[in-house]
């Protein structure tokens, strides 16, 4: 129930913003949604690979080395 009240408050607050700011807000939300969808698709793919045993087994030291190279 609290989420519904918060959602209503957000909508009311957005109504008080200028049209330009509302459009910017929509653009930001669209980008976030797209980013979340990409992240979700990536996780689904990784989970599927693990289920199919396509994951490469690694040791902690190998993992550390991989992380060091990414920096």
URCORHU-V611242 format. One line per field, one symbol per residue. psi: psi as a letter, one per 40 degrees, with the letter a starting at -180 (. if undefined). A space follows every 10 residues. Layout:
psi: ???
This chain:
psi: dddddddddd dddddeiidd dddddddddd dddddddddd dddddddddd defeihiiid dddddddddd .
